[in-house]
């Protein structure tokens, strides 16, 4: 029994060391997972925003060129409305999937942050004054 008592501090040290090592590894893995998750969301957000911006640019550029045709925009390449109609018709349906992806991204972020659906802030509009 005296040998066991003599080796008890060493055994306790091994157990404490193993538990400490386990806790350090688990915390490190958790921190790494969180960093990787944040990086994935950043990559996804960048992809969704850039796709939507590219789609909007395809829709806005012909509109600006038509406005330049009428003298309302400084775009260097004016475009008559007749020539812009096919470009605008082509860009409108392409905007829907990218807009939906943007909304799906926002919904996923709201779920991750446990936010309720809808707007987080309700804007207070000034009262309407009768004319």
Secondary structure, 3 states (H helix, E strand, C coil): CHHHHHHHHHHHHHHHHHHHHHHHHHHHHHHHHHHHHHHHHHHHHHHHHHHHHHHHHHHHHHHHHHHHHCCCCCCCCCCCHHHHHHHHHHHHHHHHHHHHHHHHHHHHHHHHCCCCCCCCCCCCCCCCCCC
